[in-house]
Amino acid sequence: MKVKKAIIPAAGLGIRFLPATKSQPKEMLPIVDKPAIQYIIEEAVSSGIEEILIITGRNKRSIEDHFDKSVELEMILEKKNKQNLLHLVQDISNIINIHYIRQKEPNGLGHAIYCAKTFINNEPFAVLLGDDIVSSTGRPCMKQLIEVYEKYKTTILGVQEIEKKNVDLYGIISGKKVDERLYLVNDLVEKPSIDNAPSNIAIIGRYIITPDIFEILEHIEPDSEGEIQLTDALIDLRKKQPIYAYNFEGKRYDVGNKLGFLKATVDFALKREDLEKEFMTYLEELIKNR
């Protein structure tokens, strides 16, 4: 069965970006002139995904507004003969069929995924976390995972190697390398200490998951903070089916982190033909005069 549906959890409070996120979703913070979540959705679309469910929470209405049709704005742009901007706005509202459901309480990533059970309807599905943007010069990150899924027909985790000192920030895998970029997962550990980490191979916000996960999420015990963790459910799922981890190609930005967000902003600005030259000159002068 093809992977046609994707889930984007976007119910978090964005505490690390306060006060900017006091009244607007962190997913709508712009990287140059495009909201962070739009980069995620464009990756899904270019990977062949046909439908997306965004898991939202309170104060997330602007996400829906952004991907909805804006009749008034389109009329003004058309009246002023700003065709380029008009097509840009229209393309956003027509990008893909997007659904929304609200996670009423912040009960963890596993609970957010479980909220999508009816939407998924017993199909394999993609998960793209909004804190991770991946820039790929070739195939999009999710496309790479889908191609691996089509070969193995089981759950695939997107991973990359990280610095050992940062393992306590991620879910970490241990596994047997079966191809140049592919591991058969033996175990997963959520945010281990440096001394207890089985490797430095971290799960990086991209998953293909089989629908068997929903039965596990329905019955799994919450963690010590009362949250249902996706990693815990994946550990149980591995007992029932093989799980693979694919070290995808592409540069990943943690835009849920201030420094990662700034790096993404600089790098994406330098990729823009209309900004690259002047922005690079500014950066060179800034560094020279510090």
N, C-alpha and C positions, 0 to 999 in steps of 0.2 A: 504494500500500500504506500502511495506517495505521501510525502510530507507537504501538506497544503496549508496547514494552519499554524499560527504562531501566537504565543502569549508574551506580552510585555508587561511585567509588574511595574506599576508606577504609583503605588499607594504610600510610599515613604514620606516622611515629614521634611526631609532635607535639612536636618538640624545643623549639619556641618557648614551650610551656606547661609545661616542666619546672619544679619537680618533680611538679606535679599529674598529668602524663601518664606518670610512671615506671611505674605499674602499671595505668593505665586509659586507654582510647582517648580521644584528644582529641574524637572525634565524640560521646562520651558525656558531655562536660562540660555541665552544665545551664544553659540560659538561662531564668531564673526557676525553673520546676519541670519542664522538659521537655528531654531531651537534644537537642543541636544537630542530630543526624542525623534526629531525628523531624520537625523542621520541613521538612527536605529531602524526606523521604518523603511527608509530607502534601501538599507542593506537587506532587509527581509524581502522586499519587492524584487530587487535585482537577483535574489537567490531563488526565485520561483514561488514564493509564498503567495497564496491567493486570498487569505482572510486573516485578519489580526484581531485579537481581543486584548484590549488594554485594561489592566486591573487598576482602578483608580481609588481614591479616597476623598476625604473632605478637601475643599479648596483646590480641586483639580479641574474645574469646569473649563479653564482656559485651554486645556489640551483638546477637549472636544471642539471648542470654538475654532481652534487653529486649523483643524482638519475638516471643518464644516464649510459649506458654501457661504460666502459673504456677498450677498446681493448688493448691498449698498456700496461696498468698496469696489466691486466690479463695475458698477454703473459709473462711479466717479472716474475710475481709470479709463473706461471706454470713452466717456465724455471728453476727457483730456487727451485722448488719443495716445495713451501710454501703453502701447500694445505689449511691449516686453514684460512690463510689470503685471499687466492683466493676465497674460498667459502663465506667468509664474504663480500667481494667486490661484488661478483655475487648476493648475497642475497639482497643487497641494490638496485641494478638495477632491480631486479625482484619482489620487495616487493608488488607492486600494480600498476595499470594503473593510471598514473598521467598526468593531463593536466595543461596547464598554460595559463593565460591571464594577460595582463598588465593593471593596473590602471594608466592611463596616468597622473592624477593629484591627490594629496592627499586630496580628498574631503570627508573624513570620512568613518567610518566603514559601515554605511548604503549604501553608494555609492559603496564601494568595494563589498558588497553582491549583489547589483543590477547588477554588471558586470557579475555575474554568471547566470543570468536569462535563457539564451539560453541553457547552460549546464544542468541546473536543469530540465527543460522541464516538469513543472507542477507536480513535485514529492516532497514529504517531504524530507528535507535534514538536514544534520548535519553541524554545524559550530564549528570549534575548533580554538581558538585564540592561536597564537604561543608564546605569552608571558606567558602562563599558562601551566605548566607541572604537571600532577597529577600522583602520585605514589600510586598504589592500590595493596594490597596483594590478593584481591579476584577478582571480576569482574572489568574490566577497567571502568573508569568513563563514557565514551560515551556509553558503553554497558548498564550501569545502566539507562541512560536516554532513550535509545532506548526501553528498556523493559517497561518503564513507558509510552512511546509514543504508544507502541503496545496495551496497555490497554485503553488509553484515546483518541487516534487518533487526537491529537491537539498539539499545540506548547508547548514545555517543556524547561524550563530554568534550567541550572545547577547553584546551589547556595550553599553557605556555610555561616555560621555565622562568622562575623569578629569583631574586637574590635571597639567599638563605635567611638573612636577617628579617625578611618580611613574611615568613611562612605563617606566623601567628595571625595574619590578616586574611587568610584564604582557606578554602577547602583544599586539602593536599591529597594527592593520590600516591599509592604505591602500585607498581604493576610490572608486567613483563613486556619488553619491547618486541613487537611482532613485525614491525615494518619501520621504515625510516622515521616516520612521524607518528606512528600508531602504537598504543600500549593496550594490553589486556589488563584491566584493572583488577587488582587483588584486594585492595582496601581503600577506604577514604577516611580522612580524619579532618574534622572541622576545626580550623584555627589552632593547630598544635603549637606547643612551645618549640623553640629552636632545637632543643635536645631530643624531643620526642617526634619530630617530623620525619616521616618515612622517606621523603624526597624533597626536592624544591620544585616539583611540578604542580602548578596550581590550576584550579578550575577558574576559568576566566569568563564568566557571564554569558556563555553560549552552550545550549544543550539541544540535543534531539532526544526525546523521551517517549517510551512506549506507554500506552494507556494503562498498563498494569500498575503504574505508580499510584493511581487514584484509590485503589483498594487499600494500599499501604498507608497513604496519607489519611484515609478515613479512620484508621484504627491506631495510628502511631501516637505514642505518648509525647506530650509537650516537653521541652527542655526545662532547665532550672528557672528560666525567665518566663515560662509559660508560653513559649513560641514553638510552632511546628516547623522544624528545619527540613529543607529539601535534602540536604546531605544525609541526614539520618534515614530518610525514606529511600534514598539511593543505595545506602548500605544494605538495607533489607532487600531491595530489588536485585542487587547483585547476587544474593543467595538463590534467586529464582531464574536468573538469566545472565548471560555474559554482558559485561559493560566494557566498552572501549573508550579510550581517551585519545583525542587527536590533537597533536601540537600544530595548530593552524598557522598559516603564513599571514603576516600582516602586523602592523604596528598598533598596539592597543593603548588607549588612553583611559585612565581612571578619572572620568569627569565628575565623579562624586567626591573627589579630593581636590582641594583648591589648587595645588601645584599641577596636578594632572589636567585640570580644567584650563589653566593658563598655558600649559604646553600644547594642548589641543588647539587653543585659540591662535597661538603663534604659528603652529605648523599649518593649519588650514588656511590662515591668512596668506602664508607664503606660497600656497598652491594656487592662489587666485591671480589670474593674469592682470586684473584691474587693480590689484593691491601690492603684488609682489615687489616690484621695483622700488616704489616709494617707501614701503614698509621696511624692506631690507636696508635701505639707506638710513632710515630712522634708527633701526636697531644697531647698525654699525656705529653711528654717531653717538648713540646712547652708551654703548659699551666703551667707546674710545674716551668719553668724557667722564666716566665714573671714577 
